[in-house]
Amino acid sequence: MLPSISVRTFSSLLPLSLRARTLATHATNLPSTSSKAPSEAEIAAAQTPEGAQEGALRPHLNIPVNPNHGLYAFFRKTEKDGVVSYESLDTPNALSYRSGRSWVAAELRRKSFKDLHTLWYVLLRERNLIASQMEEARRVLGGKIAGTPLSKQAFKCRKSMARIKYVIQERRLAYEGAVKLFAQQQEKQLAKVQGTKAIKEPSGSAEAAGGQPKVDEAQSAANLAASGLFETVSQGAARRA
């Protein structure tokens, strides 16, 4: 009981910084108590472990990063002398050199659905990349990005994507119109067939009714002839007798 009391009283008498040091036994880099602010070089040296390799590594964990990671698509990939680097912000010369025009609807009408689908996601990736660079430029330049090549490129991407949607809408309307026209033609043909059947049924019944008396007349004539023959035969036999 007495040792615990003595430890508590001793710990309460310690200053706050020293108490934090004694409690944080697992910390490797203890906080400094000096009033002088550390420089950037000292901070980088403290954060970089010994024996860390150069490249795409997390310096505080020394874990290699996958070079095909999806987040790299948000940055411009450049390769110089076999070394691949990712730029968060392009230079004005590079932006003016890479700039082009947007896609025209006449060009997009010649593309297949697969090509339009692929082109849509290529433009979407470029638009996300430009959005990342615009945020970086806003941070560096203090928000003055209006009229820059980045905003012009973003407008061209949006214009091309809007024209892709317009071309697909044209194809959808043409398909629906063709389906509607085919249904109307089928209805017309069905009505035509039903009309011809309705015309043939009365004529067939009339022919059947007209053909019945002829058959009866032929049968009656045959009966009369047969009866006359029998009558003559009987009369001749009677005379001979």
Phi, psi and omega per residue, in radians:
M1 nan -0.757 -3.126
L2 -1.199 -0.716 3.106
P3 -1.063 -0.674 3.132
S4 -1.136 -0.655 3.111
I5 -1.153 -0.703 -3.114
S6 -1.177 -0.642 3.117
V7 -1.189 -0.710 3.139
R8 -1.131 -0.768 -3.142
T9 -1.156 -0.613 3.129
F10 -1.225 -0.685 3.128
S11 -1.201 -0.546 3.108
S12 -1.236 -0.450 3.132
L13 -1.408 -0.294 3.140
L14 -1.249 2.579 3.053
P15 -1.162 2.911 -3.046
L16 -1.193 -0.739 -3.120
S17 -1.131 -0.733 3.126
L18 -1.191 -0.612 3.109
R19 -1.149 -0.675 3.104
A20 -1.137 -0.628 3.123
R21 -1.162 -0.727 -3.110
T22 -1.217 -0.567 -3.136
L23 -1.354 -0.684 -3.099
A24 -1.443 1.218 -3.117
T25 -1.313 -0.378 -3.103
H26 -1.489 -0.190 -3.087
A27 -1.355 2.376 3.110
T28 -1.534 -0.755 3.138
N29 -1.778 1.774 -3.122
L30 -1.353 2.564 -3.135
P31 -1.150 2.539 -3.140
S32 -1.464 2.494 3.133
T33 -1.730 0.046 -3.131
S34 -1.361 2.658 -3.136
S35 -1.401 -0.212 -3.112
K36 -1.363 2.313 -3.128
A37 -1.319 2.370 3.129
P38 -1.240 2.634 3.124
S39 -1.441 2.981 -3.141
E40 -1.167 -0.622 3.119
A41 -1.133 -0.688 3.113
E42 -1.163 -0.661 3.124
I43 -1.151 -0.748 3.129
A44 -1.141 -0.682 3.115
A45 -1.177 -0.601 3.123
A46 -1.254 -0.583 -3.099
Q47 -1.431 -0.484 -3.092
T48 -1.496 2.119 3.126
P49 -1.308 2.868 3.140
E50 -1.299 2.429 3.129
G51 1.368 0.273 3.131
A52 -1.268 2.381 -3.137
Q53 -1.516 2.700 3.107
E54 -1.438 2.617 3.137
G55 2.239 -2.811 -3.106
A56 -1.389 1.337 -3.137
L57 -2.244 2.595 3.017
R58 -1.508 1.968 -2.974
P59 -1.135 -0.506 -3.080
H60 -1.468 -0.254 3.096
L61 -2.133 -0.260 3.115
N62 1.024 0.791 -3.130
I63 -1.897 2.215 3.122
P64 -1.208 2.530 -3.113
V65 -1.806 2.476 3.127
N66 -1.157 2.162 -3.126
P67 -1.187 -0.330 3.115
N68 -1.731 0.467 -3.135
H69 -1.160 2.515 -3.078
G70 -1.157 -0.448 -3.129
L71 -1.215 -0.351 3.096
Y72 -1.176 -0.292 3.118
A73 -1.193 -0.270 3.111
F74 -1.447 -0.003 -3.124
F75 -2.255 2.617 -3.113
R76 -1.294 2.217 -3.113
K77 -1.604 2.201 3.091
T78 -2.244 2.500 3.129
E79 -2.207 2.154 -3.117
K80 -2.392 2.112 -3.133
D81 0.998 0.659 3.121
G82 1.385 0.021 -3.137
V83 -1.826 2.146 -3.130
V84 -1.606 2.286 3.098
S85 -2.370 2.749 -3.136
Y86 -2.095 2.142 -3.089
E87 -1.736 2.273 3.097
S88 -1.448 -0.266 -3.140
L89 -2.641 2.171 3.128
D90 -1.403 2.732 3.061
T91 -1.343 2.728 3.123
P92 -1.035 -0.629 3.122
N93 -1.127 -0.725 3.121
A94 -1.160 -0.639 3.132
L95 -1.154 -0.738 3.130
S96 -1.214 -0.546 3.141
Y97 -1.283 -0.654 -3.093
R98 -1.484 -0.160 -3.048
S99 -1.271 2.533 3.091
G100 -2.540 -2.901 3.139
R101 -1.709 2.928 3.107
S102 -1.443 2.868 3.135
W103 -1.252 2.499 3.124
V104 -1.692 2.638 -3.116
A105 -1.115 -0.574 3.109
A106 -1.120 -0.577 3.083
E107 -1.302 -0.650 -3.098
L108 -1.271 -0.452 3.124
R109 -1.163 -0.381 3.125
R110 -1.468 -0.139 -3.107
K111 -1.500 2.654 3.052
S112 -1.417 3.029 3.124
F113 -1.125 -0.646 3.127
K114 -1.150 -0.731 3.120
D115 -1.137 -0.719 3.107
L116 -1.132 -0.683 3.110
H117 -1.102 -0.768 3.124
T118 -1.154 -0.767 -3.130
L119 -1.123 -0.591 3.115
W120 -1.063 -0.804 -3.102
Y121 -1.331 -0.456 3.014
V122 -1.149 -0.763 3.105
L123 -1.168 -0.626 3.110
L124 -1.144 -0.690 3.084
R125 -1.122 -0.760 3.122
E126 -1.123 -0.638 3.122
R127 -1.165 -0.692 3.081
N128 -1.154 -0.673 3.114
L129 -1.115 -0.746 3.129
I130 -1.159 -0.634 3.105
A131 -1.120 -0.678 3.078
S132 -1.121 -0.726 3.130
Q133 -1.204 -0.584 3.087
M134 -1.153 -0.678 3.084
E135 -1.150 -0.687 3.101
E136 -1.167 -0.699 3.099
A137 -1.165 -0.631 3.090
R138 -1.131 -0.617 3.117
R139 -1.265 -0.672 -3.084
V140 -1.391 -0.809 -3.060
L141 -1.544 -0.048 3.109
G142 1.379 0.544 3.056
G143 1.544 0.092 -3.119
K144 -1.681 1.418 -3.124
I145 -2.136 0.051 3.140
A146 -1.226 2.314 -3.134
G147 1.398 0.079 3.107
T148 -1.406 2.857 3.086
P149 -1.034 -0.447 3.130
L150 -1.135 -0.790 3.138
S151 -1.148 -0.597 3.108
K152 -1.201 -0.708 3.098
Q153 -1.153 -0.680 3.100
A154 -1.098 -0.668 3.106
F155 -1.134 -0.698 3.125
K156 -1.135 -0.685 3.097
C157 -1.119 -0.785 3.124
R158 -1.103 -0.673 -3.141
K159 -1.145 -0.744 3.131
S160 -1.135 -0.718 3.128
M161 -1.156 -0.645 3.099
A162 -1.152 -0.644 3.113
R163 -1.242 -0.569 3.047
I164 -1.104 -0.756 3.089
K165 -1.102 -0.638 3.133
Y166 -1.145 -0.742 3.136
V167 -1.158 -0.727 3.110
I168 -1.151 -0.618 3.078
Q169 -1.142 -0.689 3.075
E170 -1.062 -0.766 3.138
R171 -1.155 -0.648 3.131
R172 -1.147 -0.756 3.128
L173 -1.155 -0.671 3.099
A174 -1.129 -0.681 3.116
Y175 -1.153 -0.777 3.130
E176 -1.125 -0.663 3.088
G177 -1.137 -0.681 3.109
A178 -1.150 -0.705 3.114
V179 -1.128 -0.709 3.126
K180 -1.153 -0.735 3.117
L181 -1.140 -0.680 3.104
F182 -1.125 -0.698 3.112
A183 -1.137 -0.693 3.114
Q184 -1.149 -0.704 3.099
Q185 -1.129 -0.660 3.094
Q186 -1.132 -0.703 3.116
E187 -1.117 -0.689 3.119
K188 -1.134 -0.765 3.125
Q189 -1.133 -0.685 3.116
L190 -1.142 -0.713 3.105
A191 -1.152 -0.630 3.123
K192 -1.143 -0.760 3.129
V193 -1.125 -0.732 3.122
Q194 -1.136 -0.622 3.104
G195 -1.160 -0.745 3.096
T196 -1.121 -0.650 3.088
K197 -1.135 -0.686 -3.136
A198 -1.182 -0.549 3.123
I199 -1.298 -0.661 -3.093
K200 -1.259 -0.517 -3.088
E201 -1.138 -0.816 3.108
P202 -1.134 -0.703 -3.140
S203 -1.121 -0.667 3.118
G204 -1.143 -0.689 3.113
S205 -1.184 -0.637 3.120
A206 -1.166 -0.715 3.113
E207 -1.114 -0.671 3.124
A208 -1.154 -0.689 3.131
A209 -1.217 -0.632 3.127
G210 -1.282 -0.493 -3.120
G211 -1.374 -0.351 -3.097
Q212 -1.209 -0.781 3.109
P213 -1.090 -0.641 3.130
K214 -1.067 -0.721 3.113
V215 -1.116 -0.695 -3.136
D216 -1.153 -0.716 3.127
E217 -1.103 -0.721 3.136
A218 -1.130 -0.689 3.129
Q219 -1.158 -0.690 3.139
S220 -1.164 -0.666 3.108
A221 -1.130 -0.694 3.122
A222 -1.140 -0.668 3.132
N223 -1.156 -0.706 3.125
L224 -1.128 -0.727 3.128
A225 -1.117 -0.742 -3.141
A226 -1.124 -0.716 -3.141
S227 -1.168 -0.671 3.088
G228 -1.137 -0.670 3.115
L229 -1.093 -0.776 -3.133
F230 -1.149 -0.628 3.132
E231 -1.135 -0.766 -3.133
T232 -1.135 -0.704 3.132
V233 -1.099 -0.713 -3.119
S234 -1.197 -0.654 3.138
Q235 -1.185 -0.709 3.141
G236 -1.144 -0.718 3.119
A237 -1.106 -0.595 -3.138
A238 -1.222 -0.679 3.136
R239 -1.151 -0.738 3.135
R240 -1.108 -0.641 3.123
A241 -1.201 nan nan
